[in-house]
Amino acid sequence: MDAESSSPLIRRTALTRSSLAPNPGPMSLEGTNSYVIGAGGRSGAVVVDPGPLDEQHLRNLASGPVELILITHRHADHTAGAARLHELTGAPVRAADPQHCIGDQSLQDGEVLSAAGTEIRVVATPGHTSDSVCFHLPLDGPAGSALTGDTILGRGTTMLDHPDGRLGDYLRSLNRLELLGPATVLPAHGPVLPALDAIVRAYRAHRLDRLAQIRSAITGLGPDAGVREVADVVYADADPSVRRAAESSVAAQLEYLRFLR
């Protein structure tokens, strides 16, 4: 990939910059936002979600000293470049899933990392996947910021990767994120958003509306209706490119509703 196809680092908040990976698609939107955390005047940086295995993109992220690489969750559009970035920088890779760690231990919920001249708090947010985490930067401006991976997107809503991702977990994760207040939202896909707590409330309302639609579909189709049948009703207008994601989310919601019976 040539330099022109790789996004330069762009300032997002006082403590963060991001580079857009060249992997656009129906699920990744414009591509994966890889973030570089670093306080002014400090030599080291933290990279969050290196993205795909694209040499120019990874070299952009490694343009300065990197002391730590963090992963929000296991999907390849976030993790595929991690081993190569480790080779380029020597920085350890940490994730909630030990399989994606290199040279260090897995992340723990509530852990506070002191790196890149600032404080990074690990918030476990399962739902999109079981290993999803967000990174809260409480010192990043008046309200702080949160790197939300795929748990909160800059546009649209999050797919629940069932059976690994579960709706009950996701709703509890939204409750946790709401407590962070009006932090700036730094998503792994899509634009930066203001006020995390307001975005969370909108996400919750959307999920509850979808649940109501699925209940209605089951009433018409019968209590044993399958995922495809329900998706045909609830996601009738969905583009074929996101049909698998729609069915995965329907499966998670059916499991949730049937568990509550």
C-alpha positions as CSV (number, residue, x, y, z in Angstrom):
1,M,0.0,0.0,0.0
2,D,1.5,3.3,-1.0
3,A,1.8,6.4,1.3
4,E,-1.1,8.2,-0.5
5,S,-3.5,5.5,0.5
6,S,-2.7,5.6,4.2
7,S,-4.2,8.2,6.4
8,P,-1.9,10.5,8.4
9,L,-2.2,11.0,12.1
10,I,-4.9,13.5,12.9
11,R,-5.4,15.3,16.2
12,R,-8.7,14.2,17.8
13,T,-8.4,15.3,21.4
14,A,-5.8,16.8,23.7
15,L,-4.3,13.3,24.3
16,T,-5.2,11.4,21.1
17,R,-4.5,11.3,17.4
18,S,-5.9,8.8,14.9
19,S,-5.0,7.2,11.6
20,L,-7.7,5.7,9.3
21,A,-6.7,2.2,8.1
22,P,-7.3,1.5,4.4
23,N,-9.9,-1.2,5.0
24,P,-13.3,0.3,4.3
25,G,-16.3,-2.0,4.1
26,P,-19.9,-2.6,5.1
27,M,-18.9,-3.5,8.7
28,S,-15.8,-1.3,9.0
29,L,-17.4,1.8,7.5
30,E,-14.6,4.1,6.2
31,G,-12.0,1.8,7.9
32,T,-10.5,1.1,11.3
33,N,-9.6,4.1,13.4
34,S,-6.2,3.4,15.0
35,Y,-5.5,5.7,17.9
36,V,-2.2,7.0,19.3
37,I,-2.4,8.2,22.9
38,G,0.3,10.6,24.2
39,A,0.6,13.6,26.5
40,G,2.5,16.6,25.2
41,G,6.2,16.6,25.9
42,R,6.3,12.8,26.5
43,S,8.4,10.6,24.3
44,G,6.4,7.4,24.6
45,A,3.0,6.7,23.1
46,V,0.2,4.0,23.3
47,V,-1.4,2.6,20.1
48,V,-4.9,1.3,20.4
49,D,-6.2,-1.1,17.7
50,P,-3.4,-1.3,15.1
51,G,-5.9,-2.5,12.6
52,P,-5.2,-4.6,9.5
53,L,-1.8,-5.9,8.4
54,D,-1.0,-2.9,6.2
55,E,2.7,-1.9,6.2
56,Q,2.3,1.8,5.6
57,H,-0.5,2.2,8.1
58,L,1.6,0.4,10.8
59,R,4.6,2.5,10.0
60,N,2.5,5.7,10.4
61,L,1.6,4.4,13.9
62,A,5.2,3.6,14.6
63,S,6.5,7.0,13.5
64,G,7.4,7.9,17.1
65,P,8.4,5.7,20.1
66,V,5.6,3.3,21.1
67,E,5.7,1.9,24.6
68,L,2.4,-0.1,24.6
69,I,-0.1,-1.6,22.1
70,L,-3.7,-2.1,23.3
71,I,-6.5,-4.1,21.7
72,T,-10.3,-3.4,22.2
73,H,-11.4,-6.8,21.0
74,R,-10.5,-9.9,19.0
75,H,-11.8,-9.0,15.5
76,A,-9.1,-9.1,12.7
77,D,-9.8,-5.5,11.6
78,H,-8.4,-4.5,15.0
79,T,-5.8,-7.1,15.7
80,A,-4.2,-8.3,12.4
81,G,-1.5,-5.7,12.4
82,A,-0.6,-6.1,16.1
83,A,2.2,-8.6,15.8
84,R,3.9,-6.6,13.0
85,L,3.6,-3.3,15.0
86,H,5.2,-5.2,17.9
87,E,8.0,-6.1,15.6
88,L,8.4,-2.5,14.4
89,T,8.3,-1.0,17.9
90,G,9.2,-3.7,20.5
91,A,6.1,-2.6,22.5
92,P,4.1,-5.3,24.2
93,V,0.6,-6.0,23.1
94,R,-2.2,-6.3,25.7
95,A,-5.8,-7.4,25.2
96,A,-8.5,-9.0,27.4
97,D,-8.0,-12.2,25.5
98,P,-4.6,-13.7,26.3
99,Q,-4.4,-15.1,22.7
100,H,-3.9,-11.6,21.4
101,C,-1.2,-10.6,24.0
102,I,2.5,-10.4,23.1
103,G,5.1,-9.9,25.8
104,D,2.7,-9.0,28.6
105,Q,-0.4,-10.2,30.5
106,S,-4.1,-9.8,29.6
107,L,-6.0,-6.7,30.6
108,Q,-8.2,-6.7,33.7
109,D,-11.4,-4.9,34.3
110,G,-10.8,-1.8,36.4
111,E,-7.0,-1.8,35.7
112,V,-5.4,1.6,35.6
113,L,-2.5,1.9,33.2
114,S,0.1,4.7,33.6
115,A,1.5,5.1,30.1
116,A,2.3,7.8,27.6
117,G,2.3,10.4,30.3
118,T,-1.4,9.9,31.3
119,E,-3.9,7.5,32.9
120,I,-5.8,4.9,30.9
121,R,-8.6,3.0,32.7
122,V,-9.7,-0.4,31.4
123,V,-13.5,-0.9,31.3
124,A,-14.8,-4.3,30.4
125,T,-17.7,-4.0,28.0
126,P,-18.7,-7.4,26.7
127,G,-21.6,-7.6,24.3
128,H,-20.2,-7.0,20.8
129,T,-17.8,-9.7,21.7
130,S,-17.1,-11.4,25.0
131,D,-13.6,-9.8,25.2
132,S,-14.6,-6.2,24.3
133,V,-13.1,-3.5,26.4
134,C,-13.1,0.3,26.3
135,F,-10.3,2.7,27.4
136,H,-11.3,5.7,29.5
137,L,-9.0,8.7,29.5
138,P,-10.2,10.8,32.5
139,L,-7.5,13.4,32.0
140,D,-8.3,14.0,28.3
141,G,-10.0,17.4,28.5
142,P,-12.8,18.6,30.9
143,A,-15.0,15.6,30.5
144,G,-12.4,13.0,29.5
145,S,-12.6,10.7,26.5
146,A,-13.4,7.0,25.9
147,L,-11.9,4.8,23.2
148,T,-15.0,2.6,22.6
149,G,-13.8,0.0,20.0
150,D,-16.9,-1.4,18.3
151,T,-19.0,-1.2,21.5
152,I,-20.1,2.4,20.4
153,L,-19.6,3.3,16.8
154,G,-19.4,6.8,15.3
155,R,-22.3,6.0,13.0
156,G,-25.0,3.3,13.0
157,T,-25.3,0.7,15.7
158,T,-23.2,-2.2,17.0
159,M,-23.5,-5.8,15.8
160,L,-23.7,-8.4,18.5
161,D,-21.4,-11.2,17.4
162,H,-23.6,-14.0,18.7
163,P,-23.0,-16.5,20.3
164,D,-19.8,-14.9,21.6
165,G,-21.6,-11.5,21.9
166,R,-24.8,-11.4,24.1
167,L,-27.4,-8.8,24.5
168,G,-27.7,-9.0,28.3
169,D,-23.9,-8.3,28.6
170,Y,-24.2,-5.5,26.1
171,L,-27.0,-3.7,28.0
172,R,-25.0,-4.0,31.2
173,S,-22.0,-2.6,29.3
174,L,-24.1,0.4,28.2
175,N,-25.0,1.1,31.8
176,R,-21.3,1.1,32.8
177,L,-20.4,3.5,30.0
178,E,-23.2,5.9,30.8
179,L,-21.6,6.4,34.2
180,L,-18.5,7.9,32.5
181,G,-20.6,11.0,31.7
182,P,-20.2,13.3,28.7
183,A,-16.8,12.0,27.7
184,T,-15.8,12.4,24.1
185,V,-16.5,9.2,22.1
186,L,-13.5,7.9,20.1
187,P,-14.9,4.9,18.2
188,A,-13.0,2.4,16.1
189,H,-15.2,3.1,13.1
190,G,-16.9,6.3,12.1
191,P,-16.5,9.9,13.3
192,V,-15.7,11.2,16.8
193,L,-18.8,12.0,18.8
194,P,-19.5,14.2,21.8
195,A,-21.2,13.2,25.1
196,L,-20.8,9.4,25.7
197,D,-23.7,9.3,28.1
198,A,-26.2,10.8,25.6
199,I,-25.0,8.4,22.9
200,V,-25.4,5.5,25.3
201,R,-29.0,6.5,26.0
202,A,-29.7,6.6,22.2
203,Y,-28.1,3.2,21.8
204,R,-30.2,1.7,24.6
205,A,-33.4,3.2,23.2
206,H,-32.5,1.6,19.8
207,R,-32.0,-1.8,21.4
208,L,-35.3,-1.7,23.3
209,D,-37.1,-0.6,20.1
210,R,-35.5,-3.6,18.2
211,L,-36.6,-5.9,21.0
212,A,-40.2,-4.6,20.7
213,Q,-40.0,-5.3,16.9
214,I,-38.8,-8.8,17.5
215,R,-41.5,-9.5,20.0
216,S,-44.0,-8.3,17.5
217,A,-42.5,-10.6,14.8
218,I,-42.6,-13.6,17.1
219,T,-46.3,-12.9,17.8
220,G,-47.0,-13.1,14.1
221,L,-44.6,-16.0,13.3
222,G,-45.1,-18.1,16.4
223,P,-42.9,-18.6,19.5
224,D,-40.5,-21.0,17.8
225,A,-39.7,-18.7,14.8
226,G,-36.1,-19.0,13.7
227,V,-33.4,-16.4,13.2
228,R,-33.9,-16.1,9.4
229,E,-37.6,-15.8,9.6
230,V,-37.4,-13.1,12.2
231,A,-34.7,-11.2,10.3
232,D,-36.8,-11.3,7.2
233,V,-39.4,-9.3,9.1
234,V,-37.4,-7.0,11.3
235,Y,-34.5,-6.4,8.8
236,A,-36.5,-6.6,5.6
237,D,-34.8,-3.5,4.1
238,A,-31.3,-4.4,5.2
239,D,-28.6,-4.4,2.5
240,P,-27.4,-8.0,1.6
241,S,-23.9,-7.0,2.6
242,V,-25.0,-6.7,6.3
243,R,-27.4,-9.6,6.3
244,R,-25.0,-11.8,8.4
245,A,-24.7,-9.0,11.0
246,A,-28.4,-8.6,11.1
247,E,-29.0,-12.3,11.7
248,S,-26.3,-12.4,14.4
249,S,-28.0,-9.5,16.2
250,V,-31.4,-11.2,15.9
251,A,-30.0,-14.4,17.3
252,A,-28.6,-12.5,20.3
253,Q,-32.0,-10.8,20.9
254,L,-34.0,-14.1,20.5
255,E,-31.7,-15.7,23.1
256,Y,-32.2,-12.8,25.4
257,L,-36.0,-12.8,25.1
258,R,-36.3,-16.6,25.5
259,F,-34.1,-16.5,28.5
260,L,-36.5,-14.0,30.1
261,R,-39.5,-16.3,29.5
